[in-house]
């Protein structure tokens, strides 16, 4: 399978995050991408499609913030990475956003997603990697893999979170739709719900979003991903959420996957954007499903059997030592 990666994605290198009430080393580390790269061979470099596909999904004020946040943080005489610590839950008046501290709260939803000196470069080239894989599919490749890092599916149109800054899958899906390749469906098989992707498309009827993920009653991101979230307005019925309990094993997972694939097929999709997270693995340090390495090929083959041109966009997976092997097994399920 043709794959793509850009070394500039490694410039994103935060030092730490706030996780479960304590400072911990940043889990979405550059070694994730290096291990996947080494396991799948030598990916081709990404092409630069510029800002237009990103601007088609993300709010202009948010993009301006993201580009300049770290510099503004350092200009305020702060050290290390920029990270939010206060959020405007109650908005009784227009927000005052002069200080970088206020803007960080305005444009984020957690304290686990720092902005480091190289974050904009890393996120930008991660999005370009997704677009490059999509372009290969539009040009006739049956499947292409984008080794995206940082991931993207938690980022909304105007916010970051969950290690995500630009929503790579949403950018690819919108670009495919604009190119007339639709109807486009997005399938998210990361352990965590793709809240940002849902948020971007939930009121639209022209892009279908399906997600199989940990039940938000017990797992991050908590506030999105319940089964009764099915879309709104013109998008009513074009969102499918299948929350699963902790400890889910392959048989139950495949049953849920069959449900999602049937809905995508019945909806009439002609192109699939696949948000793939390997954090469903039994050994993942921050997740709680029981998918084993050998199961990933089965999952990949089941998705491939849908028969749609597919751009695979890398999302999560934090068992770094096993990550490359798990991704390679997943990709092996797709025919060359």
C-alpha positions as CSV (number, residue, x, y, z in Angstrom):
1,X,0.0,0.0,0.0
2,X,1.2,3.5,-0.8
3,X,1.9,5.5,2.3
4,X,2.9,9.1,3.1
5,X,4.7,10.9,5.9
6,X,6.6,14.2,6.3
7,X,9.5,14.5,8.7
8,X,8.4,18.0,9.6
9,X,5.6,16.4,11.6
10,X,8.3,15.5,14.2
11,X,8.8,19.2,15.0
12,X,5.8,19.0,17.3
13,X,7.4,18.0,20.5
14,X,5.7,19.1,23.7
15,X,7.4,18.2,27.0
16,X,4.5,17.1,29.2
17,X,0.7,17.1,29.6
18,X,-1.8,17.2,32.5
19,X,-3.2,13.7,32.7
20,X,-5.4,12.2,35.5
21,X,-4.4,15.1,37.8
22,X,-0.7,14.9,37.4
23,X,2.0,16.2,35.0
24,X,3.2,13.3,32.9
25,X,5.5,13.0,29.8
26,X,3.6,13.8,26.6
27,X,2.0,10.5,25.4
28,X,1.6,11.6,21.8
29,X,5.4,11.5,21.3
30,X,7.4,11.6,18.1
31,X,8.5,8.0,18.6
32,X,5.0,7.0,17.7
33,X,5.5,8.2,14.1
34,X,9.0,6.9,13.9
35,X,8.0,3.4,15.0
36,X,5.1,3.3,12.5
37,X,7.4,4.6,9.7
38,X,10.0,1.9,10.4
39,X,7.4,-0.8,10.5
40,X,5.7,0.0,7.2
41,X,8.8,0.8,5.1
42,X,9.7,4.2,3.6
43,X,6.7,6.4,3.1
44,X,6.6,8.9,0.3
45,X,6.9,12.6,1.2
46,X,3.8,14.8,1.6
47,X,2.9,17.4,-1.0
48,X,1.9,20.9,0.0
49,X,-1.7,21.8,-0.9
50,X,-1.5,25.1,0.9
51,X,-3.9,26.6,3.4
52,X,-7.1,26.6,1.4
53,X,-8.2,23.0,2.3
54,X,-7.5,23.7,6.0
55,X,-9.4,27.0,5.8
56,X,-12.3,25.2,4.3
57,X,-12.7,23.3,7.7
58,X,-11.2,25.5,10.4
59,X,-12.2,29.0,11.6
60,X,-9.8,31.8,10.5
61,X,-9.5,33.2,14.0
62,X,-8.6,29.8,15.4
63,X,-5.9,29.3,12.7
64,X,-4.4,32.7,13.5
65,X,-4.3,31.8,17.2
66,X,-2.8,28.4,16.5
67,X,0.0,29.8,14.4
68,X,1.0,32.4,16.9
69,X,0.1,30.9,20.3
70,X,3.6,29.7,21.3
71,X,5.3,32.9,20.3
72,X,2.6,34.9,22.3
73,X,3.2,32.6,25.3
74,X,6.9,33.2,25.2
75,X,6.4,37.0,24.7
76,X,4.4,36.9,28.0
77,X,7.6,35.6,29.6
78,X,6.4,32.1,30.0
79,X,8.6,29.0,29.7
80,X,8.2,25.7,27.9
81,X,4.9,25.0,26.2
82,X,1.7,27.0,26.0
83,X,-1.2,25.2,27.8
84,X,-4.6,26.3,28.8
85,X,-5.7,26.4,32.5
86,X,-8.9,28.3,32.5
87,X,-12.0,27.9,30.2
88,X,-15.0,30.2,29.6
89,X,-17.8,27.9,30.7
90,X,-20.2,30.8,31.5
91,X,-20.2,33.6,28.9
92,X,-22.1,36.5,30.5
93,X,-20.3,39.0,28.3
94,X,-18.1,39.2,25.3
95,X,-14.8,37.5,26.1
96,X,-11.7,39.5,26.8
97,X,-9.0,37.8,24.8
98,X,-6.0,40.1,25.1
99,X,-3.9,37.7,27.1
100,X,-2.6,34.5,25.6
101,X,-4.0,32.7,28.7
102,X,-7.5,33.7,27.7
103,X,-7.1,32.7,24.1
104,X,-5.8,29.3,25.1
105,X,-9.0,28.7,27.1
106,X,-11.1,30.1,24.2
107,X,-9.7,27.7,21.7
108,X,-9.2,24.4,23.6
109,X,-11.1,22.0,25.7
110,X,-8.5,20.2,27.8
111,X,-5.0,20.6,29.4
112,X,-3.6,17.6,27.6
113,X,-2.8,19.4,24.4
114,X,0.1,21.8,24.8
115,X,1.3,24.1,22.0
116,X,5.1,23.8,21.6
117,X,7.4,25.8,19.3
118,X,7.0,23.3,16.5
119,X,3.3,22.5,16.9
120,X,2.1,24.6,14.0
121,X,4.6,23.0,11.6
122,X,3.8,19.5,12.8
123,X,0.0,20.0,12.5
124,X,0.3,21.7,9.1
125,X,2.3,18.9,7.6
126,X,0.1,16.3,9.3
127,X,-2.8,17.8,7.4
128,X,-0.8,17.9,4.2
129,X,0.0,14.3,4.6
130,X,-3.7,13.4,4.8
131,X,-4.4,15.5,1.7
132,X,-1.5,13.7,-0.1
133,X,-3.0,10.3,0.7
134,X,-6.4,11.5,-0.4
135,X,-5.0,12.8,-3.7
136,X,-3.5,9.4,-4.4
137,X,-6.9,7.9,-3.9
138,X,-8.6,10.5,-6.1
139,X,-6.0,9.7,-8.8
140,X,-7.0,6.0,-8.8
141,X,-5.2,4.2,-5.9
142,X,-7.6,1.9,-4.1
143,X,-6.2,2.7,-0.7
144,X,-3.5,5.1,0.7
145,X,-2.2,5.5,4.2
146,X,-1.4,8.9,5.8
147,X,0.9,8.6,8.7
148,X,-0.5,11.7,10.4
149,X,1.0,12.9,13.6
150,X,-0.2,14.8,15.5
151,X,-3.6,13.2,15.1
152,X,-6.7,15.2,14.3
153,X,-10.1,13.8,15.1
154,X,-10.7,15.6,18.5
155,X,-10.0,19.1,16.9
156,X,-13.1,21.0,16.0
157,X,-13.5,23.9,13.6
158,X,-12.3,26.4,16.3
159,X,-10.8,24.3,19.1
160,X,-8.0,21.9,19.9
161,X,-7.9,19.0,22.4
162,X,-7.0,15.4,22.7
163,X,-3.6,15.8,21.2
164,X,-5.3,17.2,18.1
165,X,-4.9,20.7,16.5
166,X,-6.1,20.4,12.8
167,X,-8.7,17.8,11.9
168,X,-6.9,15.8,9.3
169,X,-9.8,13.5,8.5
170,X,-12.3,16.3,8.2
171,X,-9.9,18.3,6.0
172,X,-9.5,15.3,3.7
173,X,-13.3,14.5,3.6
174,X,-14.2,18.1,2.8
175,X,-11.5,18.2,0.1
176,X,-12.8,15.0,-1.4
177,X,-16.4,16.4,-1.3
178,X,-15.3,19.7,-3.0
179,X,-13.6,17.7,-5.7
180,X,-16.8,15.9,-6.5
181,X,-15.7,12.5,-5.2
182,X,-18.7,12.0,-2.9
183,X,-20.8,11.0,-1.4
184,X,-18.0,10.8,1.3
185,X,-18.3,8.8,4.5
186,X,-15.9,9.0,7.5
187,X,-15.5,5.9,9.7
188,X,-13.6,6.5,13.0
189,X,-12.2,3.4,14.6
190,X,-10.1,5.0,17.3
191,X,-10.7,4.0,20.9
192,X,-11.9,7.6,21.7
193,X,-14.8,9.3,20.0
194,X,-14.0,11.6,17.1
195,X,-15.8,14.5,18.7
196,X,-14.2,17.2,16.5
197,X,-15.1,15.4,13.3
198,X,-18.7,14.9,14.4
199,X,-19.0,18.5,15.5
200,X,-17.8,19.7,12.1
201,X,-20.2,17.7,10.1
202,X,-23.2,16.9,12.3
203,X,-25.5,19.5,10.8
204,X,-24.6,18.6,7.2
205,X,-26.3,15.9,5.2
206,X,-23.6,15.5,2.5
207,X,-20.9,13.8,4.6
208,X,-21.7,10.7,6.7
209,X,-19.9,10.1,10.0
210,X,-19.7,6.8,11.9
211,X,-17.7,6.2,15.0
212,X,-17.0,3.0,17.1
213,X,-15.5,4.0,20.4
214,X,-15.4,3.7,24.2
215,X,-18.5,4.6,26.0
216,X,-18.3,8.3,26.9
217,X,-20.0,7.5,30.2
218,X,-16.6,6.0,31.2
219,X,-14.0,7.4,28.8
220,X,-12.6,10.6,27.2
221,X,-13.9,12.9,25.7
222,X,-17.0,12.3,27.9
223,X,-19.2,15.0,26.5
224,X,-19.7,13.6,23.0
225,X,-20.3,10.2,21.4
226,X,-23.5,8.9,22.9
227,X,-25.7,6.7,20.7
228,X,-28.5,9.2,20.6
229,X,-26.3,11.7,18.8
230,X,-27.4,11.1,15.2
231,X,-27.0,14.5,13.6
232,X,-29.0,17.7,13.5
233,X,-30.7,19.9,11.0
234,X,-29.8,18.9,7.4
235,X,-27.5,16.3,9.0
236,X,-30.2,14.4,10.9
237,X,-29.5,10.7,10.5
238,X,-26.0,11.2,9.0
239,X,-24.2,10.6,12.3
240,X,-23.8,7.1,13.8
241,X,-22.3,6.5,17.2
242,X,-21.6,3.0,18.6
243,X,-20.2,3.3,22.1
244,X,-18.7,0.1,23.4
245,X,-17.9,-1.0,27.0
246,X,-14.4,-1.3,28.4
247,X,-13.0,-4.8,27.8
248,X,-14.5,-5.1,24.3
249,X,-13.0,-8.0,22.4
250,X,-12.8,-8.8,18.7
251,X,-16.1,-10.6,18.2
252,X,-18.2,-7.8,19.7
253,X,-16.1,-5.2,17.9
254,X,-16.6,-6.9,14.5
255,X,-20.4,-6.9,15.1
256,X,-20.3,-3.2,15.7
257,X,-18.1,-2.7,12.7
258,X,-20.5,-4.6,10.5
259,X,-23.3,-2.3,11.7
260,X,-21.3,0.8,10.8
261,X,-20.2,-0.6,7.4
262,X,-23.8,-1.5,6.5
263,X,-25.0,2.0,7.3
264,X,-22.2,3.5,5.2
265,X,-23.1,1.2,2.3
266,X,-26.8,1.9,2.6
267,X,-26.1,5.7,2.7
268,X,-24.5,5.4,-0.7
269,X,-20.9,6.4,0.0
270,X,-18.5,6.3,-2.9
271,X,-15.3,7.2,-1.0
272,X,-14.2,6.4,2.6
273,X,-12.0,8.5,4.9
274,X,-10.9,6.2,7.7
275,X,-9.8,7.6,11.0
276,X,-7.7,4.7,12.3
277,X,-6.5,4.6,15.9
278,X,-4.5,1.6,17.2
279,X,-5.4,2.5,20.8
280,X,-8.0,-0.2,20.7
281,X,-5.0,-2.5,21.4
282,X,-5.2,-4.5,24.7
283,X,-1.8,-3.2,25.8
284,X,-2.5,0.5,25.2
285,X,-1.6,2.5,28.4
286,X,-4.5,4.9,28.2
287,X,-7.3,2.8,26.7
288,X,-9.3,-0.2,27.7
289,X,-10.4,-2.4,24.8
290,X,-9.0,-6.0,24.3
291,X,-8.1,-6.0,20.6
292,X,-5.0,-8.1,20.0
293,X,-2.3,-7.6,17.4
294,X,-3.6,-10.4,15.2
295,X,-7.1,-8.9,15.3
296,X,-6.0,-5.7,13.4
297,X,-5.6,-7.5,10.1
298,X,-9.1,-8.9,10.5
299,X,-10.5,-5.4,11.2
300,X,-8.7,-4.0,8.2
301,X,-9.9,-6.8,5.9
302,X,-13.5,-6.3,7.0
303,X,-13.3,-2.6,6.2
304,X,-11.6,-3.3,2.9
305,X,-14.4,-5.6,1.9
306,X,-16.7,-2.6,1.7
307,X,-15.0,-2.0,-1.6
308,X,-14.7,1.8,-1.4
309,X,-11.6,3.9,-2.3
310,X,-10.2,4.6,1.1
311,X,-7.8,7.2,2.5
312,X,-6.6,5.9,5.9
313,X,-5.7,8.7,8.3
314,X,-3.7,7.8,11.4
315,X,-5.1,8.9,14.7
316,X,-4.2,7.5,18.2
317,X,-2.3,4.6,19.6
318,X,0.1,5.0,22.6
319,X,1.7,1.6,23.2
320,X,4.7,2.9,21.4
321,X,6.7,-0.3,21.3
322,X,3.8,-2.3,19.8
323,X,2.4,0.5,17.6
324,X,4.3,0.0,14.4
325,X,3.5,-3.7,14.4
326,X,-0.2,-3.1,15.1
327,X,-0.4,-0.5,12.3
328,X,1.4,-2.8,9.9
329,X,-1.0,-5.7,10.7
330,X,-4.0,-3.4,10.1
331,X,-2.7,-2.2,6.8
332,X,-2.1,-5.8,5.8
333,X,-5.8,-6.4,5.8
334,X,-6.2,-4.2,2.7
335,X,-5.4,-5.6,-0.7
336,X,-2.5,-4.1,-2.6
